[in-house]
């Protein structure tokens, strides 16, 4: 428990107040331990060449930089941001020669640098997130799921109170929908900045998560007490923007702590939590809006996110391997007074200018999204699914309130079918992972990215089945349970597609995972923000059957994408300078 708290915001606060006396690390008790953290081969490379990688690697990085518009710094952390294990070597200094302590190599007087590279001290280093205990990983996964749910629910929970927004501010139904769409647009744009920022070793994941969540919680007051409709819309956008980091970086955080063979399980649970947000939003908000008006839906959002914030301050540790090693090297410098102790990510980041950082944070997600064919088409597909979801949600009022006479609160119960779909699909998906996919990993625990795609083959057909089935069972003469049953197919399809795509993108672009996932969130949120604006008119003019069928035909057009990438994806990856080539 103490190790868990030590790396949280509260733990850092206690260590600062006590000058490191409370919740000490092993090196605080015995500073001489710094020697076992030194990576001999990398220290020798720095002593002889003044850089961490060989010339051919340097040239490859330069090509990647030219193509991507960003420096190679922070791109050598391997799978999940983990750094390679240390190989210890120690050679005494000879008189009259300047030798690097960690490697025994002579420091080249012209280009060498006397730096001792700080690393994990072995494969079983307890501070390596891969080596954390299962209970600790389960707790972190649950916290990330709660945070994701707390933000995603903020979009749909508002929709339950749209009619009272119309009454209070005297606006039409379409402008009232902007309260939902601007929130979605905000959490689509936010990760384009927050996700790359979390990759910087000096920052890490937690400052981004906690800092933005504080603003998210307190900006809910501005929404609740909005003096006019413009103020309401502005702060709905801002709350979406500041609540967004986990929606893209949550997957990267899970990749920090789970090895590739186990990562799909965690991503699946996280994806289910993301689905539960929009699904349970109308249910939770419906009864509150019916009784107290739209402001009570935002009060519920604030209570949920505020309680989450308190939990995370005390029990959410930093997961970024680069940040953990950076803080280790900083502690060791302070304890030993040796300024030559630096971690790999720190050395690489020193090569970056302010311009490089700005390019990495502001430009790289857009570059990855629009110049990598794999990223673009998969993101476009997921964006379509997300748009169909929010567009389709607009039909629930017509079907269950107008056709079947549900009240506002009871209408929220109609979304339970979507939730049940998520619960139904998880067991067979886990069984597939255990019996099929785990056997496809090689001896190094690696999987060819295309092997992640087969579940998407099933998911691609479930979406049109849902939309056609829901559309043509949504009639007054057909029992209300029929469209609810058909709605479960959407979650099954979306779950399989999301998990296949997110795992595929993470495996295909391990060095750019957070930026790639940010691009995915940007596209799907952009589509999700736009489609609801015309959904109401479309359903009323075309009727539920043909409007849902139109959406179904759109989903059919995208079915070939996972099949084509399964067949040609490897060839496309090998032509990319950013994608992984060794599998």
C-alpha positions in Angstrom: 0.0 0.0 0.0 2.8 2.4 0.9 4.4 1.8 -2.5 1.1 2.6 -4.2 0.6 5.8 -2.3 4.3 6.9 -2.8 3.9 7.6 -6.5 0.6 9.4 -6.2 0.0 13.1 -6.1 -0.6 12.8 -2.3 2.6 10.8 -1.9 4.7 13.3 -3.8 3.2 16.0 -1.6 4.2 14.1 1.6 7.7 13.6 0.3 8.2 17.2 -0.5 6.9 18.3 2.9 9.1 15.8 4.7 12.2 16.4 2.5 12.0 12.7 1.4 11.9 11.3 4.9 8.3 9.9 4.5 7.6 7.1 2.0 11.4 6.7 1.1 12.7 4.9 -1.9 15.4 2.2 -1.6 18.1 4.7 -2.7 17.0 7.2 0.0 17.9 4.6 2.6 21.2 3.5 0.8 22.5 6.1 -1.8 25.2 3.6 -2.8 22.5 1.6 -4.7 22.9 4.0 -7.6 25.6 1.8 -9.0 23.2 -1.1 -9.7 21.0 1.2 -11.7 23.7 2.1 -14.3 23.4 0.5 -17.7 27.0 -0.3 -18.8 26.5 -0.6 -22.5 24.6 2.7 -22.9 27.0 4.5 -20.6 29.9 3.2 -22.8 28.1 4.4 -25.9 27.8 7.9 -24.4 31.4 7.9 -23.4 32.7 6.9 -26.8 30.2 8.6 -29.2 28.3 11.1 -27.1 25.0 9.5 -28.0 22.9 6.5 -27.1 22.5 4.8 -30.5 24.7 3.7 -33.4 25.1 5.7 -36.5 22.7 3.6 -38.6 20.1 4.1 -36.0 20.8 7.8 -36.0 20.3 8.0 -39.7 17.0 6.1 -39.5 15.9 8.6 -36.8 16.8 11.5 -39.0 14.7 10.1 -41.8 11.8 9.6 -39.4 12.2 13.1 -38.1 12.2 14.5 -41.6 9.1 12.6 -42.5 7.2 13.0 -39.2 8.2 16.6 -38.4 9.3 15.6 -34.9 12.7 14.7 -33.3 13.6 11.1 -32.5 13.7 11.8 -28.8 11.5 9.6 -26.6 11.0 7.1 -29.5 13.3 4.4 -28.3 11.4 3.2 -25.3 10.2 0.0 -26.8 6.9 -1.7 -26.2 4.6 0.2 -23.8 7.2 2.9 -23.1 9.4 0.4 -21.3 13.2 0.7 -21.5 15.5 -2.3 -22.0 16.9 -4.1 -18.9 20.4 -3.2 -17.5 23.5 -5.3 -18.2 25.9 -4.5 -15.4 29.6 -3.9 -16.0 32.1 -2.1 -13.8 35.7 -1.3 -14.5 38.0 0.7 -12.2 39.4 4.0 -13.3 43.1 3.9 -14.4 45.4 6.7 -13.4 45.8 9.4 -16.0 42.7 8.3 -18.0 39.2 9.7 -17.8 37.0 6.7 -17.7 33.2 6.4 -17.4 32.5 4.8 -14.1 29.4 2.8 -15.2 31.1 1.1 -18.2 34.8 1.5 -17.7 35.0 2.9 -21.2 37.5 5.8 -22.0 35.6 9.0 -22.5 36.4 10.4 -26.0 37.8 13.9 -25.4 36.2 15.2 -28.6 32.7 13.7 -28.9 32.3 11.6 -25.8 30.2 12.4 -22.7 30.8 11.1 -19.3 27.3 10.1 -18.5 26.1 7.1 -16.4 22.8 6.0 -17.9 20.2 5.1 -15.2 18.0 2.1 -16.0 16.0 -0.6 -14.4 18.5 -2.7 -12.4 17.1 -5.9 -13.9 14.0 -7.7 -15.3 12.6 -7.8 -11.7 13.0 -4.2 -10.7 9.9 -3.5 -8.6 9.6 0.1 -9.8 9.1 -1.1 -13.4 5.3 -0.9 -14.0 5.4 -4.3 -15.8 6.5 -5.9 -12.5 3.8 -4.3 -10.3 1.6 -6.7 -8.4 -1.7 -7.9 -9.9 -3.8 -6.2 -7.2 -2.0 -2.9 -7.9 -2.6 -3.3 -11.7 -6.3 -4.2 -11.1 -6.8 -1.1 -9.0 -5.1 1.2 -11.6 -7.3 -0.3 -14.3 -10.4 0.2 -12.3 -9.4 3.8 -11.6 -8.8 4.5 -15.3 -12.2 2.9 -16.1 -13.9 5.1 -13.5 -12.2 8.2 -14.9 -13.2 7.3 -18.5 -16.8 6.6 -17.4 -16.9 9.9 -15.4 -16.0 11.9 -18.5 -17.9 9.9 -21.2 -21.1 10.1 -19.2 -20.9 13.9 -19.4 -22.1 13.9 -23.0 -25.2 11.8 -22.8 -26.3 12.8 -19.3 -26.9 16.3 -20.7 -29.2 15.1 -23.4 -31.7 14.0 -20.8 -32.3 17.6 -19.8 -32.3 19.2 -23.3 -36.0 20.0 -23.2 -35.6 22.0 -20.0 -32.7 23.8 -21.6 -35.1 24.8 -24.4 -37.6 26.1 -21.9 -35.1 28.0 -19.7 -33.1 29.7 -22.4 -35.8 30.0 -25.1 -33.9 28.3 -27.8 -34.8 25.6 -30.3 -34.2 21.9 -30.1 -31.2 21.9 -32.5 -29.3 24.7 -30.6 -30.0 22.8 -27.4 -28.2 19.8 -28.8 -25.1 21.9 -29.1 -24.7 21.4 -25.3 -24.0 17.7 -26.1 -22.1 18.2 -29.4 -19.7 20.9 -28.1 -18.8 18.7 -25.1 -18.0 15.9 -27.5 -16.0 18.3 -29.7 -14.1 19.4 -26.7 -13.0 16.0 -25.6 -12.1 15.2 -29.2 -9.7 18.2 -29.5 -8.2 18.0 -26.0 -6.2 14.8 -26.4 -4.4 16.2 -29.4 -2.6 18.4 -26.8 -2.8 16.4 -23.6 -1.8 13.0 -25.0 1.6 14.0 -26.5 2.3 16.1 -23.4 1.9 13.0 -21.2 4.7 11.4 -23.3 7.3 14.0 -22.1 9.3 12.3 -19.3 9.5 15.4 -17.2 5.7 15.5 -17.1 4.3 12.0 -17.2 0.7 10.9 -17.1 -0.5 11.9 -13.6 0.0 15.7 -13.8 -2.0 15.7 -17.0 -4.8 13.5 -15.5 -5.1 15.3 -12.2 -4.5 18.8 -13.4 -7.1 18.7 -16.1 -9.6 16.8 -13.9 -9.5 19.6 -11.2 -10.5 22.1 -13.9 -13.1 19.8 -15.3 -14.8 19.5 -11.8 -14.8 23.2 -11.0 -15.9 24.3 -14.5 -19.2 22.3 -13.8 -20.2 25.2 -11.5 -19.9 27.6 -14.5 -22.2 25.3 -16.5 -24.8 25.0 -13.7 -24.8 28.7 -13.0 -24.6 29.9 -16.6 -26.2 33.3 -17.0 -27.1 32.8 -20.7 -27.1 30.2 -23.4 -23.7 31.3 -24.8 -22.0 30.9 -21.4 -23.5 27.4 -21.1 -22.2 26.3 -24.5 -18.7 27.8 -23.9 -18.2 26.0 -20.6 -19.7 22.7 -22.0 -16.9 22.8 -24.6 -14.3 23.7 -22.0 -15.3 20.9 -19.7 -15.1 18.4 -22.5 -11.7 19.8 -23.5 -10.3 19.5 -19.9 -11.9 16.2 -19.2 -10.5 14.5 -22.3 -7.0 13.2 -21.5 -8.0 9.7 -20.3 -10.1 9.1 -23.4 -7.0 8.8 -25.5 -4.2 8.3 -23.0 -6.0 5.7 -20.9 -5.0 3.0 -23.4 -1.4 4.2 -23.2 -1.5 4.0 -19.4 -2.7 0.5 -19.6 0.1 -0.3 -22.1 2.5 1.1 -19.4 1.6 -1.6 -16.9 0.5 -4.7 -19.0 2.8 -6.7 -21.2 1.5 -7.3 -24.8 0.1 -10.7 -24.0 -2.2 -9.4 -21.3 -2.9 -5.9 -22.6 -6.0 -6.8 -24.7 -7.8 -7.9 -21.6 -7.3 -4.5 -19.9 -8.1 -2.6 -23.1 -11.4 -4.6 -23.3 -12.5 -3.7 -19.8 -11.5 -0.1 -20.4 -13.5 -0.1 -23.6 -16.5 -1.4 -21.8 -16.3 1.4 -19.3 -16.2 3.9 -22.2 -19.4 2.3 -23.7 -21.2 2.4 -20.3 -20.8 6.2 -20.1 -23.0 7.3 -23.0 -25.3 4.4 -22.3 -26.0 5.1 -18.6 -26.0 8.8 -19.1 -29.7 9.1 -20.2 -30.7 6.6 -17.5 -29.0 8.4 -14.6 -29.8 11.9 -16.0 -33.4 11.1 -17.1 -35.0 10.8 -13.6 -33.0 13.9 -12.4 -34.0 16.0 -15.3 -37.6 14.9 -15.0 -37.7 15.9 -11.3 -35.4 18.9 -11.1 -34.4 20.1 -14.6 -31.2 20.0 -16.6 -28.9 21.5 -13.9 -29.3 18.4 -11.8 -27.8 16.3 -14.5 -24.7 18.4 -14.2 -24.7 18.2 -10.5 -24.6 14.4 -10.8 -21.7 14.8 -13.2 -19.8 17.0 -10.8 -20.4 14.6 -7.8 -19.2 11.7 -9.8 -16.1 13.4 -11.2 -15.3 15.1 -7.9 -15.4 11.8 -6.0 -13.1 10.3 -8.7 -10.7 13.2 -8.3 -10.3 12.6 -4.5 -9.7 8.9 -5.1 -7.1 9.5 -7.8 -5.2 12.1 -5.7 -4.6 9.4 -3.0 -4.5 6.2 -5.0 -3.5 6.7 -8.7 0.3 6.2 -9.1 2.4 7.4 -12.1 2.6 4.7 -14.7 4.9 6.2 -17.3 8.2 4.3 -17.3 10.1 7.3 -18.8 8.8 9.6 -16.0 9.6 7.0 -13.2 13.2 6.7 -14.5 13.5 10.4 -14.8 12.5 10.9 -11.2 14.9 8.1 -10.2 17.8 9.8 -11.9 16.9 13.1 -10.4 16.8 11.6 -6.9 20.1 10.0 -7.4 21.7 13.2 -8.5 20.4 14.9 -5.4 21.6 12.1 -3.1 25.0 11.6 -4.6 25.8 15.1 -5.9 26.7 13.5 -9.2 25.3 15.4 -12.1 26.3 12.7 -14.6 23.5 10.3 -13.6 20.8 10.6 -16.3 18.1 8.3 -17.7 17.8 7.6 -21.4 14.6 9.6 -21.9 16.2 12.6 -20.1 19.3 12.4 -22.4 17.1 12.3 -25.5 14.9 15.1 -24.3 17.9 17.4 -23.8 18.4 17.3 -27.6 14.9 18.8 -28.1 14.4 22.5 -28.5 11.3 24.3 -27.5 10.2 24.2 -31.1 10.7 20.4 -31.1 8.5 20.1 -28.0 5.8 22.3 -29.6 5.9 20.2 -32.8 5.6 17.0 -30.8 2.7 18.3 -28.8 0.7 20.3 -31.3 1.5 18.7 -34.7 2.4 15.1 -34.4 -1.1 13.7 -33.7 -2.4 15.5 -36.8 0.5 14.3 -38.9 0.0 10.7 -37.8 -3.7 10.9 -38.4 -3.7 12.3 -41.9 -0.5 10.9 -43.4 -0.5 7.3 -42.2 -3.0 5.3 -44.3 -3.6 2.7 -41.6 -4.3 5.4 -39.0 -6.5 7.4 -41.3 -8.8 4.6 -42.5 -9.1 2.9 -39.1 -9.8 6.2 -37.4 -12.3 7.0 -40.1 -14.1 3.7 -39.5 -14.2 4.2 -35.7 -15.3 7.8 -36.2 -18.2 6.5 -38.3 -19.2 4.0 -35.6 -19.1 6.8 -33.0 -21.1 9.1 -35.2 -23.7 6.4 -35.8 -24.0 5.9 -32.1 -24.8 9.5 -31.2 -27.0 9.9 -34.3 -28.9 6.8 -33.5 -29.4 7.8 -29.9 -31.6 10.7 -31.1 -34.2 8.1 -32.3 -34.8 6.7 -28.8 -37.0 9.6 -27.8 -39.1 9.1 -31.0 -39.3 5.3 -30.5 -39.8 4.9 -26.8 -41.5 8.2 -25.7 -43.6 9.0 -28.7 -44.4 5.5 -30.0 -44.5 3.5 -26.8 -45.4 6.3 -24.3 -42.4 6.0 -22.0 -41.7 8.9 -19.5 -38.4 10.8 -19.6 -37.0 8.7 -16.7 -38.3 5.4 -18.0 -37.0 6.2 -21.5 -33.5 6.0 -20.0 -34.1 2.3 -19.3 -34.3 1.6 -23.0 -30.5 2.0 -23.2 -30.1 -1.1 -20.9 -30.1 -3.3 -24.0 -26.9 -1.6 -25.2 -25.3 -2.2 -21.8 -26.3 -5.8 -21.8 -24.6 -6.2 -25.2 -21.3 -5.2 -23.6 -21.7 -7.7 -20.8 -22.6 -10.5 -23.3 -19.6 -10.0 -25.6 -16.9 -9.8 -22.9 -16.8 -13.5 -21.9 -16.5 -15.0 -25.5 -14.0 -12.3 -26.4 -11.8 -13.2 -23.4 -12.1 -16.8 -24.4 -10.9 -16.0 -27.9 -7.9 -14.1 -26.4 -7.0 -17.1 -24.2 -7.5 -19.9 -26.6 -6.5 -18.3 -29.9 -4.6 -15.0 -29.7 -2.3 -15.8 -26.8 -0.9 -18.8 -28.7 0.1 -16.5 -31.6 2.6 -14.5 -29.6 6.2 -15.3 -30.3 8.9 -16.3 -27.8 9.6 -12.6 -27.1 6.0 -11.9 -26.2 5.3 -10.1 -29.5 2.3 -10.4 -31.8 2.0 -9.3 -35.5 -0.4 -6.4 -35.3 -2.7 -7.8 -38.0 -3.4 -10.7 -35.7 -5.4 -8.3 -33.6 -8.0 -7.8 -36.3 -10.1 -11.0 -36.6 -12.6 -10.0 -33.9 -13.3 -6.9 -36.0 -14.6 -9.2 -38.8 -17.5 -10.2 -36.6 -18.0 -6.7 -35.2 -18.2 -5.1 -38.6 -21.4 -7.1 -39.4 -23.0 -6.6 -36.0 -23.4 -2.8 -36.6 -25.7 -3.0 -39.7 -27.6 -5.9 -38.1 -28.4 -3.6 -35.2 -29.4 -0.6 -37.3 -31.5 -2.5 -39.8 -33.1 -4.6 -37.0 -33.8 -1.6 -34.7 -35.2 0.5 -37.5 -37.8 -2.0 -38.7 -38.8 -3.3 -35.3 -39.4 0.3 -34.1 -43.2 0.4 -34.7 -46.2 0.9 -32.4 -47.5 -2.6 -33.3 -44.3 -4.4 -32.3 -43.5 -4.8 -28.6 -40.9 -2.3 -27.2 -38.6 -5.1 -26.2 -37.8 -6.0 -29.8 -35.8 -2.8 -30.7 -34.1 -3.0 -27.2 -32.9 -6.5 -28.1 -31.7 -5.4 -31.5 -29.8 -2.5 -29.8 -27.5 -4.9 -28.0 -25.9 -5.8 -31.4 -24.5 -2.3 -31.6 -22.4 -2.7 -28.4 -21.2 -6.1 -29.5 -20.0 -4.7 -32.8 -18.6 -1.5 -31.4 -16.8 -3.4 -28.6 -15.1 -5.8 -31.0 -14.2 -3.1 -33.5 -12.8 -0.7 -30.8 -10.7 -3.3 -29.1 -9.3 -4.7 -32.4 -8.5 -1.3 -33.8 -7.0 0.3 -30.6 -4.8 -2.8 -30.0 -3.8 -2.9 -33.6 -2.8 0.8 -33.7 -0.8 0.5 -30.4 1.1 -2.5 -31.8 1.7 -1.0 -35.2 2.9 2.3 -33.8 4.4 1.6 -30.3 6.6 4.7 -30.3 3.7 7.0 -31.1 0.9 5.2 -29.2 -0.5 8.2 -27.3 -0.4 10.5 -30.4 -2.0 7.8 -32.6 -4.8 7.2 -30.0 -5.3 11.0 -29.7 -5.8 11.2 -33.4 -8.4 8.4 -33.1 -10.2 10.3 -30.4 -10.1 13.5 -32.4 -11.7 12.0 -35.5 -14.4 10.0 -33.7 -15.3 12.9 -31.5 -15.5 15.3 -34.5 -17.9 12.9 -36.2 -19.8 12.3 -33.0 -20.2 16.1 -32.5 -21.6 16.7 -36.0 -24.0 13.9 -36.7 -26.6 14.6 -33.8 -27.3 18.0 -35.2 -29.2 16.6 -38.2 -30.3 13.3 -36.6 -33.6 14.5 -35.3 -34.7 16.0 -38.6 -33.5 12.9 -40.5 -35.5 10.5 -38.3 -38.7 12.6 -38.4 -38.5 13.2 -42.2 -37.5 9.7 -43.3 -39.1 7.7 -40.5 -37.2 5.5 -38.0 -37.1 2.5 -40.4 -35.5 4.3 -43.4 -33.3 6.6 -41.3 -31.8 3.7 -39.4 -31.4 1.8 -42.7 -29.5 4.8 -44.2 -27.1 4.5 -41.3 -27.0 0.8 -41.8 -26.0 1.2 -45.4 -23.2 3.5 -44.3 -21.8 0.9 -41.9 -22.0 -1.7 -44.7 -19.7 0.4 -46.9 -17.0 0.3 -44.3 -17.1 -3.5 -43.6 -14.2 -4.3 -46.0 -11.6 -2.1 -44.1 -10.6 -4.7 -41.4 -10.4 -7.5 -44.0 -8.2 -5.4 -46.3 -5.9 -4.4 -43.5 -5.6 -8.0 -42.4 -4.4 -8.9 -45.9 -2.4 -5.9 -46.8 -1.6 -4.2 -43.5 1.9 -5.7 -43.1 2.9 -4.5 -46.6 1.6 -1.0 -45.8 3.4 -0.9 -42.4 6.7 -1.8 -44.0 6.4 1.2 -46.4 5.9 3.6 -43.4 8.8 5.2 -41.6 6.8 5.4 -38.4 5.2 2.0 -38.2 6.8 -1.1 -36.7 8.7 -3.2 -39.3 10.1 -6.1 -37.2 6.9 -8.2 -37.1 
